[in-house]
């Protein structure tokens, strides 16, 4: 399925939730990254036809989605951040109910549900009432309902909330399989959720798309800007920089990732960029000066700016 988002905007009274954005999505997994309030859920709600944009349009195979809404929804799977359940129903009954709303025949629904329950490891509790389910179990039921109709376009908004490490692994295998024949848009503010899944990344902040492209292309854009420094050298860091994650090196000493146009410390060692580095750079790049004269002055011994 080919999805084209053309100059999409969304406003709530005087508040702008989405500034004009244009994207093209095809078969595969797209990771939608951004902090809380970035506009990710607003975009997902529009793509799910839960909301309409203030301006702009969404085209699927050259047809506007609100003109073919019934056909579009039949090909759509959606897991919102929060979704309602009927606590007195069992997991299986709830999924059968959702399948009926989607127009799936009873026989097809029963087969799909049994397969999905096995894939998310819920077979043993499938006939227990939903009110007895843990948060992680309910989230897995939510994943099942999104996949019931074998969607061509799958929207997942913070899908791994409440999942333990084993469940996350099962989820990743399930989505990788789904993406072989579908377009998957996975929205999250947790970079590790898409690290092993997405081939394309979209980074958003304050309702705007800051960067989009293949993972390797985005990593190439920050090549030569990623450094690791000993934690004890923090106080000596100079030049504009962004502080990244901490980790232990092979000798048992703590090191910190730093993003900077130039080496931020005599102890700094250049390293390869990760997706987390790409994300941090795009979210916080206003902290980095592009004024080369400012950097040159710092190199000549003048005071540096601690980022």
ChimeraX attribute file (.defattr): number of C-alpha atoms within 10 A of each C-alpha:
attribute: neighborCount
match mode: 1-to-1
recipient: residues
	/A:1	15
	/A:2	15
	/A:3	21
	/A:4	19
	/A:5	18
	/A:6	16
	/A:7	16
	/A:8	20
	/A:9	23
	/A:10	22
	/A:11	14
	/A:12	9
	/A:13	6
	/A:14	6
	/A:15	8
	/A:16	14
	/A:17	19
	/A:18	26
	/A:19	17
	/A:20	15
	/A:21	15
	/A:22	15
	/A:23	14
	/A:24	11
	/A:25	18
	/A:26	15
	/A:27	16
	/A:28	21
	/A:29	24
	/A:30	26
	/A:31	25
	/A:32	28
	/A:33	25
	/A:34	27
	/A:35	15
	/A:36	13
	/A:37	13
	/A:38	20
	/A:39	21
	/A:40	29
	/A:41	20
	/A:42	21
	/A:43	23
	/A:44	22
	/A:45	17
	/A:46	17
	/A:47	23
	/A:48	22
	/A:49	16
	/A:50	9
	/A:51	13
	/A:52	18
	/A:53	19
	/A:54	13
	/A:55	14
	/A:56	15
	/A:57	20
	/A:58	22
	/A:59	18
	/A:60	16
	/A:61	10
	/A:62	10
	/A:63	14
	/A:64	16
	/A:65	20
	/A:66	15
	/A:67	10
	/A:68	12
	/A:69	12
	/A:70	11
	/A:71	11
	/A:72	19
	/A:73	19
	/A:74	16
	/A:75	16
	/A:76	23
	/A:77	23
	/A:78	22
	/A:79	23
	/A:80	20
	/A:81	16
	/A:82	11
	/A:83	9
	/A:84	7
	/A:85	14
	/A:86	13
	/A:87	13
	/A:88	13
	/A:89	16
	/A:90	19
	/A:91	30
	/A:92	22
	/A:93	19
	/A:94	21
	/A:95	24
	/A:96	21
	/A:97	17
	/A:98	17
	/A:99	22
	/A:100	13
	/A:101	9
	/A:102	17
	/A:103	11
	/A:104	18
	/A:105	11
	/A:106	13
	/A:107	8
	/A:108	12
	/A:109	21
	/A:110	18
	/A:111	11
	/A:112	20
	/A:113	25
	/A:114	14
	/A:115	15
	/A:116	21
	/A:117	21
	/A:118	12
	/A:119	16
	/A:120	18
	/A:121	15
	/A:122	18
	/A:123	16
	/A:124	9
	/A:125	16
	/A:126	21
	/A:127	14
	/A:128	15
	/A:129	17
	/A:130	22
	/A:131	14
	/A:132	14
	/A:133	17
	/A:134	11
	/A:135	12
	/A:136	15
	/A:137	20
	/A:138	20
	/A:139	22
	/A:140	25
	/A:141	26
	/A:142	23
	/A:143	24
	/A:144	22
	/A:145	23
	/A:146	22
	/A:147	24
	/A:148	24
	/A:149	22
	/A:150	17
	/A:151	22
	/A:152	21
	/A:153	30
	/A:154	24
	/A:155	24
	/A:156	23
	/A:157	22
	/A:158	21
	/A:159	22
	/A:160	21
	/A:161	15
	/A:162	16
	/A:163	18
	/A:164	10
	/A:165	10
	/A:166	8
	/A:167	16
	/A:168	17
	/A:169	11
	/A:170	14
	/A:171	19
	/A:172	16
	/A:173	12
	/A:174	16
	/A:175	19
	/A:176	17
	/A:177	11
	/A:178	20
	/A:179	21
	/A:180	12
	/A:181	16
	/A:182	23
	/A:183	23
	/A:184	26
	/A:185	25
	/A:186	26
	/A:187	27
	/A:188	24
	/A:189	20
	/A:190	16
	/A:191	19
	/A:192	11
	/A:193	19
	/A:194	22
	/A:195	15
	/A:196	11
	/A:197	18
	/A:198	20
	/A:199	15
	/A:200	20
	/A:201	26
	/A:202	23
	/A:203	24
	/A:204	25
	/A:205	20
	/A:206	18
	/A:207	21
	/A:208	18
	/A:209	23
	/A:210	14
	/A:211	16
	/A:212	17
	/A:213	14
	/A:214	14
	/A:215	19
	/A:216	14
	/A:217	13
	/A:218	22
	/A:219	18
	/A:220	13
	/A:221	12
	/A:222	19
	/A:223	15
	/A:224	16
	/A:225	20
	/A:226	27
	/A:227	25
	/A:228	25
	/A:229	22
	/A:230	19
	/A:231	15
	/A:232	11
	/A:233	15
	/A:234	16
	/A:235	9
	/A:236	12
	/A:237	20
	/A:238	20
	/A:239	24
	/A:240	23
	/A:241	26
	/A:242	20
	/A:243	18
	/A:244	17
	/A:245	12
	/A:246	15
	/A:247	15
	/A:248	12
	/A:249	11
	/A:250	7
	/A:251	6
	/A:252	8
	/A:253	11
	/A:254	15
	/A:255	20
	/A:256	20
	/A:257	23
	/A:258	29
	/A:259	28
	/A:260	24
	/A:261	20
	/A:262	19
	/A:263	22
	/A:264	26
	/A:265	19
	/A:266	10
	/A:267	13
	/A:268	20
	/A:269	15
	/A:270	17
	/A:271	14
	/A:272	14
	/A:273	21
	/A:274	15
	/A:275	18
	/A:276	15
	/A:277	24
	/A:278	23
	/A:279	23
	/A:280	18
	/A:281	24
	/A:282	18
	/A:283	19
	/A:284	14
	/A:285	16
	/A:286	12
	/A:287	15
	/A:288	17
	/A:289	16
	/A:290	12
	/A:291	8
	/A:292	10
	/A:293	10
	/A:294	16
	/A:295	19
	/A:296	13
	/A:297	13
	/A:298	16
	/A:299	14
	/A:300	9
	/A:301	8
	/A:302	11
	/A:303	11
	/A:304	17
	/A:305	16
	/A:306	15
	/A:307	15
